[in-house]
Amino acid sequence: MDNLLLVYACYFIAFATLIGLGAFVEIKFRSQVKELLEDYD
Amino acid sequence: MYKYIAKYFLLEKVFLFCRATALWSLGIGAISFLLVAYLCLFILPADATQSEVYRILFVHVPSAIFSELVYIFMAINGFIYLVWRTKISAIFLSSAINIGLVFTALVLVTGALWGKPTWGTYWVWDARITSTFILLIQYIGILALKSSFNSKETADQIVSIVAIIGAINIPIIKFSVEWWNTLHQSASITFSGSSIDAEMLYALPLMIISFAFLAFFIFSRNIQIEILSRNSNTKKVRELLNG
């Protein structure tokens, strides 16, 4: 049972890390676009 | 030949391609990861010797593959940048760093979590694990280097040189299990066959594909960020954002 929790933890860590980094770059990209559009206006 | 290839990598075209494919890539990657994870966790049978713990390998192995592939990609782009001075190669290199860093961290963490029930320890300083740890340090170093120069051009040059020199670690990681006596086992899948049963093996390429889609999403957004930050004052970027 302990080992199964370890397995679940690995999958969670992998998914959360990749989606987390994805969310980070998405937010960074959107704020950059917003900033540039404001500058152009 | 090179000019023929290069015309397909114009910044504008690359930006538009990334914009069109990024969110699709995220959607496909996230859904396929969840489906393949369900397959790996609940459908595949338990292993005869490792029982449930072997399921970690479906996350560990793709992370290991990408941690090395991303570095090779960076070194190749670094080389192209230094020889032909193509902006897009420097952008590709810069956009891949954090992806490689995350995959290398994942391979070390999932490897440690697999090692505890299998080897009885989270960590040993054997050749494979140590060389992978060095790869993590290389990624951190390159990321730090990239942001430590005021001039983007200087940063690109230095990062390219460091990426090329650091590529020596990739064959060391790959062949460490053959050159030295390591706790880490040698490759389970070779050109001559696989020691993993076919009943379990088919899930591995599926997980690699889902990782690739998620990585491509991050990569394409990183490329867009790089293109915007390097060309924010140009007319083309204004047109791209308004178009």
Chai-1 contact restraints between the chains, C-beta under 6 A:
chainA,res_idxA,chainB,res_idxB,connection_type,confidence,min_distance_angstrom,max_distance_angstrom,comment,restraint_id
A,N3,B,E52,contact,1.0,0.0,6.0,A-B,restraint_1
A,N3,B,V53,contact,1.0,0.0,6.0,A-B,restraint_2
A,N3,B,P117,contact,1.0,0.0,6.0,A-B,restraint_3
A,L4,B,E52,contact,1.0,0.0,6.0,A-B,restraint_4
A,L6,B,L113,contact,1.0,0.0,6.0,A-B,restraint_5
A,V7,B,E52,contact,1.0,0.0,6.0,A-B,restraint_6
A,V7,B,R55,contact,1.0,0.0,6.0,A-B,restraint_7
A,V7,B,I56,contact,1.0,0.0,6.0,A-B,restraint_8
A,C10,B,I56,contact,1.0,0.0,6.0,A-B,restraint_9
A,C10,B,V59,contact,1.0,0.0,6.0,A-B,restraint_10
A,C10,B,T110,contact,1.0,0.0,6.0,A-B,restraint_11
A,C10,B,L113,contact,1.0,0.0,6.0,A-B,restraint_12
A,Y11,B,A37,contact,1.0,0.0,6.0,A-B,restraint_13
A,Y11,B,V59,contact,1.0,0.0,6.0,A-B,restraint_14
A,A14,B,V59,contact,1.0,0.0,6.0,A-B,restraint_15
A,A14,B,L106,contact,1.0,0.0,6.0,A-B,restraint_16
A,F15,B,F33,contact,1.0,0.0,6.0,A-B,restraint_17
A,T17,B,V102,contact,1.0,0.0,6.0,A-B,restraint_18
A,L18,B,L214,contact,1.0,0.0,6.0,A-B,restraint_19
A,L21,B,V102,contact,1.0,0.0,6.0,A-B,restraint_20
A,L21,B,I218,contact,1.0,0.0,6.0,A-B,restraint_21
A,G22,B,F217,contact,1.0,0.0,6.0,A-B,restraint_22
A,G22,B,I218,contact,1.0,0.0,6.0,A-B,restraint_23
A,V25,B,I218,contact,1.0,0.0,6.0,A-B,restraint_24
A,V25,B,R221,contact,1.0,0.0,6.0,A-B,restraint_25
A,V25,B,N222,contact,1.0,0.0,6.0,A-B,restraint_26
A,F29,B,R221,contact,1.0,0.0,6.0,A-B,restraint_27
A,F29,B,Q224,contact,1.0,0.0,6.0,A-B,restraint_28
A,F29,B,I225,contact,1.0,0.0,6.0,A-B,restraint_29
A,Q32,B,I225,contact,1.0,0.0,6.0,A-B,restraint_30
A,Q32,B,L228,contact,1.0,0.0,6.0,A-B,restraint_31
A,L36,B,S232,contact,1.0,0.0,6.0,A-B,restraint_32
A,L37,B,L241,contact,1.0,0.0,6.0,A-B,restraint_33
A,Y40,B,R238,contact,1.0,0.0,6.0,A-B,restraint_34
